[in-house]
Amino acid sequence: MSEATSTVAELVKTFLLDAVGVKPELLDNPSLKLEDLGVDSLSAAEMLFEVEDKFGVNIEDVSALKSMTVSQVCFHFQQLVDARQIRIGIDGAADAPLGVAA
C-alpha cells in the first residue's frame, strides 16, 4: 500500500472512529456499508469535505457513499486523489521546457 493510499484510508477510518463513533473492529468488516455503521447524509458530507480539503479533489456524489463499504469508499477516494496527481504531473510537465523534468 502506498503512502498516499494509507493516508486516504487513515483519514477515512479516523473520521469514522472519531466523528461517527464506529467501533474499530467494524471498520474492516467487508460486508458493512457506511449506512450500516451509522453514517448519515450529514456525516458522509463531512467526511467528503475532509477528503476534498486534505487532498484537493472534487467529489460529486455524496449520496453514493452511504451504500459503499469502508474499503470501497477508500478505493473511490484514492482513485480521485491518484487522478488529480496524474493531472498535476501532466500539467506540470506541459509547463516545463523540453528536456527539463517537471
PLY file of the C-alpha trace (Angstrom):
ply
format ascii 1.0
element vertex 102
property float x
property float y
property float z
element edge 101
property int vertex1
property int vertex2
end_header
0.00 0.00 0.00
1.43 3.34 -0.99
1.83 6.21 1.46
-0.95 8.17 -0.26
-3.29 5.17 -0.12
-2.51 4.70 3.53
-3.18 8.37 4.17
-6.57 8.34 2.43
-7.59 5.16 4.25
-6.32 6.53 7.56
-8.28 9.75 7.09
-11.49 7.86 6.32
-11.06 5.41 9.20
-10.09 8.12 11.69
-13.15 10.12 10.69
-15.40 7.09 11.15
-13.87 6.34 14.56
-13.84 9.90 15.90
-16.77 11.68 14.27
-19.22 8.81 13.85
-18.14 6.64 16.78
-17.68 3.42 14.82
-16.05 0.63 16.80
-12.57 -0.19 15.40
-13.34 -3.86 14.84
-16.20 -2.94 12.49
-14.03 -0.93 10.09
-12.57 -4.00 8.39
-15.84 -5.90 8.05
-16.14 -6.27 4.26
-19.94 -6.61 4.28
-20.86 -3.50 6.27
-21.77 -0.41 4.30
-21.29 3.09 5.71
-25.00 3.37 6.44
-24.75 0.12 8.46
-22.03 1.83 10.52
-24.31 4.76 11.35
-23.10 7.18 8.70
-25.94 9.51 7.76
-26.01 12.06 4.94
-24.50 14.79 7.09
-21.64 12.57 8.28
-20.97 11.41 4.71
-20.83 15.04 3.56
-18.46 15.98 6.40
-16.15 13.07 5.53
-16.25 14.08 1.87
-15.30 17.67 2.75
-12.36 16.49 4.84
-11.03 14.41 1.94
-11.60 17.27 -0.51
-9.80 19.73 1.78
-6.84 17.48 2.52
-6.26 16.12 -0.98
-7.66 18.87 -3.22
-10.11 16.62 -5.04
-13.72 17.29 -6.01
-16.17 14.55 -5.05
-19.51 14.92 -6.79
-21.92 12.33 -5.36
-22.12 12.18 -1.57
-25.31 10.09 -1.66
-23.49 7.13 -3.22
-21.03 6.92 -0.32
-23.54 5.57 2.20
-24.13 2.45 0.11
-20.38 1.67 -0.11
-18.23 -0.32 2.29
-15.27 1.33 4.04
-12.83 -0.28 1.60
-14.92 0.83 -1.40
-15.00 4.42 -0.11
-11.23 4.38 0.48
-10.67 2.96 -3.02
-13.01 5.53 -4.61
-11.31 8.44 -2.84
-7.87 7.08 -3.69
-8.76 6.89 -7.39
-9.73 10.56 -7.30
-6.52 11.51 -5.49
-4.40 9.49 -7.93
-6.16 11.04 -10.94
-5.52 14.51 -9.52
-1.85 13.73 -9.01
-1.56 12.48 -12.58
-3.25 15.66 -13.88
-0.86 17.80 -11.84
2.09 15.82 -13.21
0.88 16.19 -16.77
0.12 19.88 -16.34
3.49 20.46 -14.67
5.30 18.60 -17.44
3.48 20.66 -20.05
4.71 23.87 -18.43
8.34 22.74 -18.21
10.75 23.45 -21.06
11.64 20.48 -23.25
14.24 18.25 -21.67
13.57 19.55 -18.16
11.73 17.35 -15.72
8.75 18.98 -14.04
0 1
1 2
2 3
3 4
4 5
5 6
6 7
7 8
8 9
9 10
10 11
11 12
12 13
13 14
14 15
15 16
16 17
17 18
18 19
19 20
20 21
21 22
22 23
23 24
24 25
25 26
26 27
27 28
28 29
29 30
30 31
31 32
32 33
33 34
34 35
35 36
36 37
37 38
38 39
39 40
40 41
41 42
42 43
43 44
44 45
45 46
46 47
47 48
48 49
49 50
50 51
51 52
52 53
53 54
54 55
55 56
56 57
57 58
58 59
59 60
60 61
61 62
62 63
63 64
64 65
65 66
66 67
67 68
68 69
69 70
70 71
71 72
72 73
73 74
74 75
75 76
76 77
77 78
78 79
79 80
80 81
81 82
82 83
83 84
84 85
85 86
86 87
87 88
88 89
89 90
90 91
91 92
92 93
93 94
94 95
95 96
96 97
97 98
98 99
99 100
100 101
